[in-house]
């Protein structure tokens, strides 16, 4: 033992002291590179989120329509290309499927063993099935329930559904056309003559009047009856009654798209500020607190929420002048007038002293009601705010763009540091083995000398 320590312990302590300086250097480099890489990834995510908001505004945000109807006679669905307007709807009758039935004593009543039952749907004779009783009931044991199954399971069923309705004292074999409309009537014959079925529901088309125009449909669904407007009929009107349908621009979707754009712009400004400036913890805490307050109104599971900047990440990109240029370019782009001469301030959006945007929601809402086409042009026309910001962001987010190159370079630097750490570990392991051998030999020599000196006492 050397000073009460084994050779291995003594060698470990020497190596620990020897490698401490480089270990700290490597740790500092890794932390710096990884923090920068994380920061660029956060920034890239925010820029892409901003791009998605721009796409939403440049898409159907200003085209969205809403519909209403004065009663429950129909359900209305509208697409963005639906023309705004008011329509009067009168539903004279609904389309319905043809329905016939025939009475039997019970569902176990035995079928005849001769005759051919023919079931045709519609005017085309090809849409007919023939059921030969001599084949179906060859053994004389088949029942009305078996006939039902034979119709439903027939490979060439022309569009008829057979079912049994039990009335207590007897059973009705019901046949219903699968498709509504006058054209889909059912004709049932036995050996070419009427089988004697009772009509329960007539085959009929829907008949409606829309703004004085008569419309007939075999279905109660009137798809694209007006450009971008579809109507599902629910019930007929009493004589003298009608419904009022209103189709209007949905300003709420336009307003939400603009608010989302402003939120994304402000989040991006905050992140660039935090990543490129050495700010006190109170600044980042305040910024993150504002974000948390905003997020309380959003779904907790919203994966689109921006990442918060931690205090350790403050100023980690402060040497990157390109990000400051990005920030200044974006601010300048929204400060200038749109191609139609309007400014954001005209619709209630102002640039605050800290370089972010604020919204006067009442002014924005009123502007969207007063002149929605002008506001749409501000954001979607050629050279609009959307075009400008998209042009500014694109060099940063495109494949092999600025952020990709930055992240790629940082990945390479991290790999180089890891390689250096591995080489350093190997060298220190070799040094450890040398120290261990030396101190083990020294320890053995001391032990031998101690043993020899003991012979003289």
C-alpha positions as CSV (number, residue, x, y, z in Angstrom):
1,X,0.0,0.0,0.0
2,X,1.2,3.6,-0.8
3,X,0.0,6.1,1.9
4,X,-2.9,3.7,2.7
5,X,-4.1,3.5,-0.9
6,X,-3.9,0.6,-3.4
7,X,-2.0,1.0,-6.7
8,X,-5.3,1.0,-8.6
9,X,-6.8,3.8,-6.4
10,X,-3.6,5.9,-6.7
11,X,-3.6,5.5,-10.5
12,X,-7.3,6.4,-10.7
13,X,-6.7,9.6,-8.8
14,X,-3.8,10.6,-10.9
15,X,-5.8,10.0,-14.1
16,X,-8.8,11.9,-12.7
17,X,-6.6,14.9,-12.0
18,X,-4.9,14.7,-15.4
19,X,-8.0,14.4,-17.5
20,X,-10.1,17.0,-15.7
21,X,-9.2,19.9,-17.8
22,X,-10.0,18.3,-21.2
23,X,-13.2,16.7,-19.8
24,X,-14.5,20.1,-18.8
25,X,-13.5,21.5,-22.2
26,X,-15.4,18.7,-24.1
27,X,-18.4,19.1,-21.8
28,X,-18.5,22.8,-22.4
29,X,-18.3,22.3,-26.2
30,X,-21.0,19.6,-26.3
31,X,-23.3,21.7,-24.2
32,X,-22.8,24.7,-26.4
33,X,-23.3,22.8,-29.7
34,X,-26.3,20.8,-28.4
35,X,-28.0,24.0,-27.1
36,X,-27.5,25.7,-30.5
37,X,-28.8,22.7,-32.3
38,X,-31.9,22.5,-30.1
39,X,-32.4,26.3,-30.6
40,X,-32.3,26.0,-34.4
41,X,-34.7,23.1,-34.3
42,X,-37.1,25.2,-32.1
43,X,-36.8,28.1,-34.5
44,X,-37.3,25.9,-37.6
45,X,-40.5,24.5,-36.0
46,X,-41.8,28.0,-35.3
47,X,-41.0,29.1,-38.9
48,X,-42.8,26.1,-40.3
49,X,-45.8,26.7,-38.0
50,X,-45.8,30.3,-39.3
51,X,-45.8,29.0,-42.9
52,X,-48.8,26.8,-42.2
53,X,-50.7,29.8,-40.8
54,X,-49.8,31.6,-44.0
55,X,-51.1,28.7,-46.1
56,X,-54.4,28.8,-44.1
57,X,-54.9,32.5,-44.8
58,X,-53.9,32.0,-48.5
59,X,-56.3,29.0,-48.8
60,X,-60.0,29.0,-47.9
61,X,-59.8,31.3,-44.8
62,X,-61.5,34.2,-46.7
63,X,-63.7,31.9,-48.8
64,X,-65.5,30.0,-46.0
65,X,-69.3,30.1,-46.0
66,X,-71.9,29.4,-43.4
67,X,-75.5,28.3,-43.9
68,X,-78.7,28.5,-42.0
69,X,-82.3,27.3,-42.6
70,X,-85.5,28.6,-40.9
71,X,-86.9,25.2,-40.0
72,X,-86.0,21.5,-39.9
73,X,-87.3,20.6,-43.4
74,X,-83.8,20.2,-44.7
75,X,-80.1,20.1,-43.8
76,X,-77.7,22.3,-45.7
77,X,-74.0,21.9,-46.4
78,X,-71.9,24.5,-48.1
79,X,-68.4,24.6,-49.7
80,X,-66.2,27.6,-49.9
81,X,-67.3,28.3,-53.5
82,X,-71.0,28.6,-52.6
83,X,-72.4,32.0,-53.6
84,X,-73.8,34.1,-50.8
85,X,-77.5,34.6,-51.0
86,X,-81.0,33.9,-49.7
87,X,-83.2,31.1,-51.1
88,X,-86.8,30.0,-50.6
89,X,-87.3,26.3,-50.4
90,X,-90.6,24.5,-50.7
91,X,-90.6,20.7,-50.3
92,X,-93.8,19.3,-51.8
93,X,-92.9,15.6,-51.2
94,X,-89.9,13.5,-50.2
95,X,-88.5,10.7,-52.3
96,X,-89.3,7.3,-51.0
97,X,-88.6,3.7,-51.8
98,X,-91.3,1.4,-53.3
99,X,-92.7,-1.1,-50.8
100,X,-95.0,-4.1,-51.4
101,X,-96.2,-6.9,-49.1
102,X,-98.0,-10.2,-49.3
103,X,-99.8,-11.9,-46.4
104,X,-99.1,-15.4,-45.2
105,X,-100.6,-17.4,-42.3
106,X,-97.1,-17.7,-40.7
107,X,-93.4,-17.5,-41.6
108,X,-93.3,-21.3,-41.6
109,X,-96.0,-21.6,-44.3
110,X,-94.8,-24.1,-46.9
111,X,-94.2,-22.6,-50.4
112,X,-95.6,-24.1,-53.6
113,X,-93.4,-26.6,-55.4
114,X,-94.2,-25.2,-58.8
115,X,-94.1,-21.9,-60.5
116,X,-91.5,-19.2,-61.2
117,X,-91.4,-16.1,-59.1
118,X,-90.0,-13.0,-60.9
119,X,-88.9,-9.8,-59.1
120,X,-88.0,-6.8,-61.3
121,X,-86.8,-3.4,-60.1
122,X,-87.2,-0.5,-62.5
123,X,-88.1,-0.4,-66.1
124,X,-85.1,-2.5,-67.4
125,X,-86.1,-6.2,-67.8
126,X,-82.5,-7.1,-67.2
127,X,-82.9,-6.1,-63.6
128,X,-84.9,-9.1,-62.8
129,X,-84.4,-12.3,-60.8
130,X,-86.3,-15.5,-61.3
131,X,-86.8,-18.0,-58.4
132,X,-88.0,-21.4,-59.6
133,X,-90.1,-23.0,-56.9
134,X,-89.4,-26.4,-58.2
135,X,-85.8,-25.8,-57.5
136,X,-86.1,-23.9,-54.3
137,X,-88.7,-26.2,-52.8
138,X,-87.8,-29.4,-54.4
139,X,-88.3,-31.4,-51.2
140,X,-91.6,-29.6,-50.3
141,X,-90.3,-28.3,-47.0
142,X,-89.3,-24.7,-47.8
143,X,-91.1,-21.8,-46.1
144,X,-91.8,-18.1,-46.5
145,X,-88.7,-17.4,-44.4
146,X,-86.6,-19.4,-46.9
147,X,-88.1,-17.3,-49.8
148,X,-87.0,-14.2,-48.0
149,X,-83.5,-15.5,-47.7
150,X,-83.5,-16.7,-51.4
151,X,-84.4,-13.1,-52.5
152,X,-81.9,-11.3,-50.3
153,X,-79.0,-13.7,-51.1
154,X,-79.6,-14.0,-54.8
155,X,-76.3,-13.3,-56.7
156,X,-78.2,-11.1,-59.2
157,X,-80.4,-9.2,-56.7
158,X,-81.5,-6.1,-58.7
159,X,-81.9,-3.9,-55.6
160,X,-84.7,-5.3,-53.4
161,X,-84.7,-6.1,-49.7
162,X,-87.1,-8.8,-48.5
163,X,-88.2,-8.9,-44.8
164,X,-90.9,-10.4,-42.6
165,X,-93.3,-8.3,-40.7
166,X,-95.1,-10.2,-37.9
167,X,-98.6,-8.8,-37.2
168,X,-99.6,-11.3,-34.5
169,X,-102.1,-13.4,-36.4
170,X,-100.2,-13.6,-39.6
171,X,-96.9,-12.5,-41.3
172,X,-96.3,-10.1,-44.2
173,X,-93.5,-10.8,-46.7
174,X,-92.3,-7.2,-47.3
175,X,-90.3,-6.2,-50.4
176,X,-88.6,-2.8,-50.4
177,X,-86.5,-1.2,-53.2
178,X,-83.0,-0.3,-51.9
179,X,-83.0,2.9,-53.9
180,X,-85.7,5.6,-53.7
181,X,-87.4,7.3,-56.6
182,X,-90.2,6.6,-59.1
183,X,-87.9,4.8,-61.4
184,X,-87.1,2.1,-58.8
185,X,-90.5,0.5,-58.6
186,X,-90.9,-3.2,-57.9
187,X,-92.9,-5.6,-60.1
188,X,-93.5,-9.1,-58.7
189,X,-95.1,-11.9,-60.9
190,X,-95.7,-15.6,-60.5
191,X,-95.6,-17.4,-63.9
192,X,-96.0,-14.0,-65.7
193,X,-99.0,-12.8,-63.8
194,X,-99.3,-10.4,-60.9
195,X,-98.6,-12.1,-57.6
196,X,-101.2,-10.1,-55.7
197,X,-99.0,-8.0,-53.5
198,X,-100.3,-4.9,-51.7
199,X,-98.6,-1.5,-52.2
200,X,-97.5,-0.1,-48.8
201,X,-95.5,2.8,-50.1
202,X,-95.5,4.3,-53.6
203,X,-92.2,4.7,-55.5
204,X,-91.9,8.5,-55.8
205,X,-89.4,11.2,-56.5
206,X,-88.7,14.2,-54.3
207,X,-90.3,17.3,-55.6
208,X,-89.2,20.7,-54.4
209,X,-89.2,24.3,-55.5
210,X,-86.1,26.4,-55.0
211,X,-86.6,30.2,-55.6
212,X,-89.5,29.3,-58.0
213,X,-87.6,26.6,-59.9
214,X,-89.1,23.1,-59.8
215,X,-86.6,20.3,-59.0
216,X,-87.2,16.6,-59.1
217,X,-84.9,14.0,-57.6
218,X,-85.0,10.3,-57.1
219,X,-83.1,10.9,-53.9
220,X,-83.7,13.2,-50.9
221,X,-80.1,14.3,-51.2
222,X,-79.7,17.2,-53.7
223,X,-76.0,17.3,-54.3
224,X,-74.5,20.5,-55.6
225,X,-78.0,21.7,-56.4
226,X,-76.5,25.2,-56.3
227,X,-72.7,25.6,-56.8
228,X,-71.1,24.5,-53.6
229,X,-74.5,23.9,-51.9
230,X,-76.0,20.5,-51.1
231,X,-79.4,19.9,-49.5
232,X,-80.6,16.8,-47.6
233,X,-84.4,16.8,-47.4
234,X,-85.9,15.8,-44.1
235,X,-89.7,16.5,-44.3
236,X,-92.3,17.9,-46.6
237,X,-93.9,21.3,-46.0
238,X,-97.5,21.8,-45.3
239,X,-99.3,23.7,-48.2
240,X,-98.5,27.4,-47.9
241,X,-95.3,26.9,-45.9
242,X,-91.7,27.1,-47.0
243,X,-88.1,27.5,-45.6
244,X,-85.7,30.3,-45.9
245,X,-82.0,29.3,-46.6
246,X,-79.3,31.8,-46.0
247,X,-75.7,31.4,-47.2
248,X,-73.3,34.0,-45.9
249,X,-69.5,34.6,-45.7
250,X,-68.1,33.1,-42.5
251,X,-66.2,36.1,-41.1
252,X,-65.3,34.1,-38.0
253,X,-63.0,31.8,-39.9
254,X,-61.3,34.8,-41.6
255,X,-60.9,36.5,-38.2
256,X,-59.5,33.4,-36.7
257,X,-57.0,32.9,-39.5
258,X,-55.8,36.5,-39.1
259,X,-55.5,36.1,-35.3
260,X,-53.5,32.8,-35.8
261,X,-51.2,34.7,-38.1
262,X,-50.6,37.5,-35.6
263,X,-50.1,34.9,-32.8
264,X,-47.5,33.0,-34.8
265,X,-45.7,36.3,-35.8
266,X,-45.5,37.3,-32.2
267,X,-44.3,33.9,-31.0
268,X,-41.6,34.0,-33.7
269,X,-40.5,37.5,-32.6
270,X,-40.3,36.4,-29.0
271,X,-38.2,33.3,-29.8
272,X,-35.7,35.3,-32.0
273,X,-35.4,37.9,-29.2
274,X,-34.8,35.2,-26.6
275,X,-32.3,33.2,-28.7
276,X,-30.3,36.1,-29.9
277,X,-30.2,38.4,-26.9
278,X,-28.8,37.9,-23.4
279,X,-31.9,38.7,-21.5
280,X,-32.6,38.3,-17.7
281,X,-34.6,35.4,-16.5
282,X,-37.5,37.8,-15.7
283,X,-37.9,38.5,-19.4
284,X,-38.1,34.9,-20.4
285,X,-40.4,34.1,-17.5
286,X,-42.7,37.0,-18.5
287,X,-42.7,35.8,-22.2
288,X,-43.4,32.2,-21.2
289,X,-46.1,33.3,-18.8
290,X,-47.8,35.2,-21.6
291,X,-47.7,32.1,-23.7
292,X,-49.1,29.9,-20.9
293,X,-52.0,32.3,-20.4
294,X,-52.7,32.1,-24.2
295,X,-52.5,28.4,-24.1
296,X,-55.1,28.1,-21.4
297,X,-57.7,28.8,-24.1
298,X,-56.4,26.0,-26.3
299,X,-56.7,22.3,-26.2
300,X,-54.2,20.7,-23.8
301,X,-53.4,18.1,-26.5
302,X,-52.6,20.6,-29.2
303,X,-49.4,19.3,-30.8
304,X,-49.1,22.5,-32.7
305,X,-48.2,24.6,-29.6
306,X,-44.8,26.4,-29.8
307,X,-41.9,25.2,-27.7
308,X,-40.9,27.4,-24.7
309,X,-37.4,28.8,-24.5
310,X,-35.7,27.8,-21.3
311,X,-33.4,30.2,-19.4
312,X,-30.4,28.1,-20.4
313,X,-31.2,28.8,-24.1
314,X,-31.3,32.6,-23.7
315,X,-28.8,34.2,-26.1
316,X,-27.4,30.9,-27.4
317,X,-27.7,32.2,-31.0
318,X,-26.8,35.8,-30.3
319,X,-23.8,35.7,-32.7
320,X,-26.1,34.8,-35.7
321,X,-26.8,38.0,-37.5
322,X,-28.9,36.3,-40.1
323,X,-31.6,35.8,-37.5
324,X,-31.7,39.4,-36.7
325,X,-32.0,40.2,-40.4
326,X,-34.9,37.7,-40.6
327,X,-36.6,39.5,-37.7
328,X,-36.1,43.0,-39.1
329,X,-37.3,41.9,-42.6
330,X,-40.5,40.4,-41.2
331,X,-41.2,43.5,-39.2
332,X,-40.6,45.8,-42.2
333,X,-42.8,43.6,-44.4
334,X,-45.9,44.0,-42.2
335,X,-45.2,47.7,-41.5
336,X,-45.5,48.6,-45.2
337,X,-48.8,49.0,-47.1
338,X,-50.4,46.1,-49.0
339,X,-50.6,46.2,-52.8
340,X,-54.1,47.6,-52.5
341,X,-52.8,50.5,-50.4
342,X,-54.3,49.3,-47.1
343,X,-52.2,48.8,-44.0
344,X,-52.7,46.4,-41.1
345,X,-53.6,49.4,-38.9
346,X,-56.7,49.9,-41.1
347,X,-58.1,46.6,-39.9
348,X,-57.1,46.9,-36.2
349,X,-53.6,45.4,-36.3
350,X,-50.8,47.7,-34.9
351,X,-47.1,47.3,-34.4
352,X,-46.3,47.7,-30.7
353,X,-43.1,49.3,-29.3
354,X,-41.5,45.9,-28.7
355,X,-41.9,45.0,-32.3
356,X,-44.9,42.7,-32.0
357,X,-48.4,42.9,-33.4
358,X,-51.5,43.6,-31.4
359,X,-55.2,43.2,-32.6
360,X,-58.2,45.4,-31.9
361,X,-60.7,42.5,-32.3
362,X,-63.7,44.8,-32.6
363,X,-62.1,46.8,-35.4
364,X,-60.9,43.6,-37.2
365,X,-64.4,42.1,-37.0
366,X,-66.1,45.2,-38.3
367,X,-63.6,45.6,-41.1
368,X,-64.3,42.0,-42.2
369,X,-68.0,42.7,-42.3
370,X,-67.6,46.0,-44.1
371,X,-65.2,45.0,-46.9
372,X,-64.1,41.4,-46.7
373,X,-62.8,41.4,-50.3
374,X,-60.4,44.2,-49.6
375,X,-59.0,42.4,-46.5
376,X,-58.7,39.2,-48.5
377,X,-56.7,41.1,-51.1
378,X,-54.4,42.4,-48.4
379,X,-53.4,38.9,-47.4
380,X,-53.8,36.8,-50.5
381,X,-53.2,39.0,-53.6
382,X,-49.8,38.9,-55.4
383,X,-47.3,40.8,-53.3
384,X,-49.6,40.6,-50.2
385,X,-48.4,40.2,-46.6
386,X,-48.6,36.5,-47.0
387,X,-46.4,36.5,-50.1
388,X,-43.9,38.8,-48.5
389,X,-43.4,36.8,-45.3
390,X,-43.4,33.6,-47.2
391,X,-40.6,34.9,-49.4
392,X,-38.6,36.0,-46.3
393,X,-39.0,32.6,-44.5
394,X,-38.5,30.3,-47.5
395,X,-34.6,30.6,-47.6
396,X,-34.5,29.5,-44.0
397,X,-36.9,26.6,-44.1
398,X,-36.4,25.1,-47.5
399,X,-34.5,21.8,-48.0
400,X,-30.8,22.5,-47.8
401,X,-31.7,26.0,-46.7
402,X,-30.1,28.1,-44.0
403,X,-31.4,26.2,-41.0
404,X,-30.7,22.8,-42.6
405,X,-27.1,23.9,-43.1
406,X,-26.7,25.3,-39.6
407,X,-28.1,22.1,-38.1
408,X,-25.9,19.9,-40.4
409,X,-22.7,21.8,-39.3
410,X,-23.6,21.5,-35.7
411,X,-24.2,17.8,-36.0
412,X,-20.7,17.5,-37.6
413,X,-19.2,19.5,-34.7
414,X,-20.9,17.3,-32.2
415,X,-19.6,14.2,-34.0
416,X,-16.1,15.7,-33.9
417,X,-16.3,16.4,-30.2
418,X,-17.6,12.9,-29.5
419,X,-14.7,11.5,-31.6
420,X,-12.2,13.6,-29.6
421,X,-13.8,12.4,-26.4
422,X,-13.4,8.8,-27.5
423,X,-9.8,9.2,-28.3
424,X,-9.2,11.0,-25.0
425,X,-10.9,8.2,-23.1
426,X,-8.7,5.6,-24.9
427,X,-5.5,7.7,-24.1
428,X,-6.5,8.0,-20.5
429,X,-7.1,4.3,-20.3
430,X,-3.7,3.6,-21.6
431,X,-2.2,6.1,-19.2
432,X,-4.1,4.4,-16.4
433,X,-2.6,1.0,-17.3
434,X,0.9,2.5,-17.3
435,X,0.4,4.1,-13.9
436,X,-1.2,1.0,-12.5
437,X,1.8,-1.1,-13.7
438,X,4.3,1.4,-12.2
439,X,2.6,1.7,-8.8
440,X,2.0,-2.1,-8.6
441,X,5.7,-2.7,-9.2
442,X,6.6,0.0,-6.7
443,X,4.2,-1.6,-4.2
444,X,5.7,-5.0,-4.7
445,X,9.3,-3.6,-4.2
446,X,8.3,-1.9,-1.0
447,X,6.6,-5.0,0.3
448,X,9.8,-7.1,-0.5
449,X,12.0,-4.5,1.3
450,X,9.7,-4.5,4.3
451,X,9.9,-8.3,4.4
452,X,13.7,-8.3,4.2
453,X,14.1,-5.7,6.9
454,X,11.9,-7.7,9.2
455,X,14.6,-10.4,9.3
456,X,17.0,-8.1,11.3
457,X,14.6,-7.6,14.1
